Amino acid sequence: MQAYKSFSKSAFGLLVLGTLFLHSPAFSQEISQQAIIRKIKTKIDPKYPELARQYQLSGKVRVEVTVSPDGVVKKTRIVGGNALLAGAALEAVKQWKYEPGQKETVEITEIFFAAEK
């Protein structure tokens, strides 16, 4: 009887996980659609961090950007990338200006850093 209860709990857990993975979240679809709608009017390039330069570090940083209806960056958050590059990416993106929109949007952008050779 104990083995049956353990099997039932495991089967139920797998069923729940399977259901979660079958459906893609609407939030990520909304972000990708909004990212196409809002265009960047003023883009500031990030300053390559000195420590990253010393290590000849390359890579990308993914930033979630909340943009107000008037096109001003309201909030930023790192969602991926190297920590040595993240600060420079955030400082640059905070200065960007987007085209005005009807409502606040959330954009995902990628900042690429290349080591000088």
Buried (B, 14 or more C-beta within 10 A) or exposed (E): EEEEEEEEEEEEEEEEEEEEEEEEEEEEEEBEEBBEEBEBEEEEEBEBBEEBEEEEBBBBBBBBBBBBEEBEBBEBEBEEBBEBBBBBBBEBBBEBBBEEBEEEBBBBBEBEBEEEE
